[in-house]
Amino acid sequence: MAQKTLEGAYNFSMTEHPGANPRLHREGVNPPQLKKVPRHVAIVMDGNGRWANARGLARTEGHRVGGQAMMDVVAGAIEIGVEELSVYAFSTENWRRSPAEISFLMGFSRELIRSNRDVLNSWNVCVNWVGRPQRLWSSVLKEIREARLLTAQNTGLRANVCINYGGRTEIVDATRRIAEEVASGKLRPADITESLIVDHLYVPDMKDVDLLIRTGGELRTSNFLMWQSAYAEFYFTDVMWPDFTREDFWRACEDYANRDRRFGGAVDKVGKRR
């Protein structure tokens, strides 16, 4: 049986984690009724390696169990009505890791998409990829394209899998494309607005992030969706990603629901925005 820690996380073995056998609804686990549901939640899935090290396991085992946690959280997001979920699977900075770990992560990303795409399709999830194609294995790109094609007409949760993604890189790429259009005469410098920049981001119709969750105890966003997270609420937890469940996800969303988002405005004593 899983044991609950003081931080509220569950320590699951690979076969015990709910995501090991993905289910949209788990018996005896009821989603909360939230007064406000975040439309777009972004997650920095941190702590896989430390989770494995603490158990004397290879780091790759942390990533494997983390993949199961991801499916449980996707199900939890669907249950409470989240419209868009973005997960940070592999950053542009992750290329600095050892060749062995990079090789594993590329292969693991490929298999994770392949093994779960039919389940996600049955859940009416629209799978999307966000990132740079350069340096990605062709087999990873193939699985991404097939998952996108399979789920393109789905109308439920949009799941953005961010592989080879960096927030600064995205802004640089957008700026470069705009500069090329100015140089060619297609645009004038006066035409450059926030909306124009958004139109040149990797996914122009991505919703602004309402809630950004980071697991693993670190207190930073690590270059994730920098433009889209300008007014996001942050939620940091010590729970390592492989221990993270849909209940933990709901707890973060409950915390979000109790916050007052002012977007630079002010609220007087009776709660009116001005």
C-alpha positions in Angstrom: 0.0 0.0 0.0 1.1 3.6 -0.6 2.0 5.6 2.5 1.1 9.3 2.8 4.0 11.6 3.8 3.8 14.7 5.9 3.8 16.9 2.8 0.6 15.2 1.6 2.3 13.2 -1.2 2.0 9.5 -1.8 5.1 7.3 -2.3 4.1 4.9 -5.0 6.0 2.1 -6.6 5.8 2.0 -10.4 2.9 -0.4 -10.4 1.0 1.3 -7.6 0.9 4.8 -9.0 -2.6 5.5 -10.4 -1.1 6.6 -13.7 0.3 3.2 -14.3 -3.1 2.1 -15.5 -4.6 5.4 -16.7 -8.3 5.9 -15.7 -10.3 9.0 -16.4 -12.3 8.4 -13.2 -11.0 6.6 -10.1 -13.4 4.9 -7.7 -13.6 6.7 -4.4 -11.7 9.8 -5.7 -14.1 12.7 -6.2 -13.0 16.0 -7.8 -13.6 19.2 -5.8 -16.2 21.7 -6.7 -14.2 24.8 -7.4 -15.6 28.3 -7.5 -13.0 29.2 -10.1 -11.2 26.7 -12.4 -8.0 27.8 -14.1 -8.4 27.6 -17.9 -4.8 26.9 -18.6 -2.4 25.2 -16.2 1.3 24.8 -16.9 3.4 22.3 -15.0 7.2 22.1 -14.4 7.5 18.4 -13.7 10.5 18.5 -11.4 12.0 15.9 -9.1 12.2 12.7 -11.1 16.0 12.3 -10.6 16.0 13.1 -6.9 13.0 10.8 -6.4 14.9 7.9 -7.9 18.2 8.8 -6.1 16.4 8.8 -2.7 15.3 5.2 -3.4 18.6 4.0 -4.8 17.1 3.6 -8.3 18.4 4.7 -11.6 17.3 8.2 -12.6 15.5 6.7 -15.6 13.1 5.0 -13.2 12.1 8.4 -11.9 11.2 9.5 -15.4 9.2 6.3 -16.0 7.1 6.8 -12.9 6.9 10.5 -13.7 5.2 9.5 -17.0 2.6 7.6 -15.1 2.0 10.7 -12.8 1.5 12.8 -15.9 -1.4 10.6 -17.1 -3.0 10.8 -13.7 -2.8 14.6 -13.7 -4.2 14.8 -17.2 -7.2 12.8 -16.0 -7.6 15.1 -13.0 -7.5 18.2 -15.2 -10.3 16.8 -17.3 -12.4 16.0 -14.3 -12.5 19.6 -13.0 -12.9 21.2 -16.4 -9.4 22.6 -17.2 -9.3 23.6 -20.8 -5.6 23.6 -21.5 -2.7 21.8 -19.8 1.0 22.4 -20.7 3.7 20.1 -19.4 7.5 20.8 -19.5 8.9 17.5 -20.7 12.3 18.5 -22.1 13.8 21.9 -22.2 16.4 23.4 -24.5 18.7 23.4 -21.5 18.3 19.7 -21.0 20.7 19.0 -23.9 23.4 19.8 -21.3 22.7 16.5 -19.5 24.7 13.4 -20.1 24.5 11.7 -23.5 23.0 8.6 -21.8 20.3 10.5 -20.1 19.5 12.5 -23.2 19.2 9.3 -25.2 16.9 7.8 -22.6 14.7 11.0 -22.5 14.3 11.1 -26.3 13.4 7.4 -26.4 11.1 7.7 -23.4 9.3 10.7 -24.9 8.7 8.7 -28.0 7.3 5.7 -26.2 5.3 7.9 -23.8 3.5 9.5 -26.7 3.1 6.2 -28.5 1.8 4.2 -25.6 -0.7 6.9 -24.4 -2.1 8.4 -27.5 -5.0 6.0 -27.9 -6.0 6.5 -24.2 -5.8 10.3 -24.7 -7.8 10.1 -27.8 -10.5 8.1 -26.0 -10.6 10.9 -23.4 -11.3 13.4 -26.1 -7.9 15.1 -25.5 -6.3 17.1 -28.3 -2.5 16.5 -28.2 -0.2 19.3 -29.2 3.5 19.8 -29.3 5.4 23.0 -28.4 9.1 23.5 -29.1 11.8 23.6 -31.7 12.2 20.7 -34.2 16.0 21.1 -34.4 17.9 18.3 -32.7 14.8 16.2 -31.9 15.0 12.6 -33.0 13.1 12.0 -36.2 11.3 9.1 -34.4 10.1 11.5 -31.7 8.8 13.9 -34.3 7.0 11.1 -36.1 5.2 10.0 -32.9 4.3 13.7 -32.2 2.8 14.1 -35.7 0.8 10.9 -35.4 -0.6 11.8 -32.0 -1.6 15.3 -33.3 -3.2 13.9 -36.4 -5.1 11.3 -34.4 -6.5 13.8 -31.9 -6.8 16.9 -34.0 -10.6 16.8 -34.1 -11.0 16.3 -30.4 -12.8 19.0 -28.5 -11.8 18.3 -24.9 -8.6 19.2 -23.0 -5.8 20.5 -25.1 -2.6 18.9 -23.8 0.6 20.8 -24.8 3.7 18.6 -24.5 6.7 20.9 -24.5 9.7 19.0 -25.8 12.9 20.9 -26.8 11.2 24.1 -25.5 12.6 27.2 -23.9 10.7 30.4 -23.2 13.5 32.7 -24.2 14.1 30.7 -27.3 10.5 31.0 -28.3 10.6 34.8 -28.0 13.9 35.0 -29.9 12.4 32.8 -32.7 9.3 35.0 -32.8 11.4 38.2 -32.9 13.6 36.8 -35.7 10.6 36.0 -37.9 9.2 39.5 -37.3 12.5 41.1 -38.2 12.6 39.1 -41.4 9.1 40.4 -42.3 10.2 43.9 -41.6 13.3 43.5 -43.7 11.3 42.2 -46.6 8.8 45.1 -46.4 5.9 42.9 -45.3 5.7 44.8 -42.0 6.7 48.2 -40.7 8.3 48.7 -37.3 5.2 50.6 -36.3 3.1 47.4 -36.9 4.8 45.6 -34.1 2.5 45.1 -31.1 2.0 42.5 -28.4 -0.7 40.9 -30.5 1.7 40.6 -33.5 4.3 39.0 -31.2 1.7 36.5 -30.0 0.9 35.7 -33.6 4.6 34.7 -34.1 4.9 32.4 -31.0 5.0 28.7 -31.5 1.3 28.3 -30.7 -0.5 31.6 -31.3 -3.8 30.5 -30.0 -2.4 29.2 -26.7 -4.3 30.7 -23.7 -2.4 32.8 -21.2 -1.3 30.6 -18.3 -3.6 31.0 -15.2 -1.7 28.7 -12.9 1.9 27.5 -13.1 2.7 24.5 -10.8 6.2 23.4 -10.0 6.9 20.2 -8.1 10.1 19.1 -6.4 10.7 22.0 -4.0 12.5 24.5 -6.3 11.2 28.1 -6.5 11.7 29.1 -10.1 10.0 28.8 -13.4 13.0 27.6 -15.4 12.3 29.5 -18.6 8.9 27.9 -19.1 6.2 29.8 -21.1 7.7 33.1 -20.1 5.4 35.2 -22.4 2.3 33.3 -21.6 2.9 33.3 -17.8 3.1 37.1 -17.4 0.1 37.2 -15.1 0.1 33.5 -14.0 -0.4 32.5 -10.3 2.5 30.3 -9.1 2.1 27.2 -6.9 5.3 25.5 -5.6 5.2 22.2 -3.8 7.9 20.0 -2.2 6.2 16.9 -3.6 8.4 15.2 -6.2 6.8 14.7 -9.6 6.7 10.9 -9.4 4.7 11.2 -6.2 2.3 13.8 -7.6 -1.3 12.7 -8.1 -4.5 14.2 -9.4 -5.4 15.0 -5.7 -2.2 17.1 -5.4 -3.2 18.8 -8.7 -6.7 19.6 -7.4 -5.1 21.0 -4.2 -3.1 23.4 -6.3 -6.2 24.4 -8.2 -8.1 24.9 -5.0 -5.4 27.2 -3.8 -5.7 29.1 -7.1 -9.5 29.4 -6.7 -9.0 31.2 -3.4 -6.7 33.9 -4.8 -7.7 37.3 -6.1 -6.2 38.0 -9.5 -6.0 41.8 -10.1 -3.9 41.9 -13.3 -2.3 45.2 -12.2 -5.5 46.7 -10.9 -6.5 47.4 -7.3 -9.2 46.1 -5.1 -10.8 48.3 -2.4 -12.0 47.1 1.0 -15.4 45.9 -0.3 -13.8 43.9 -3.1 -14.5 46.1 -6.1 -11.9 46.3 -8.8 -10.7 49.7 -9.8 
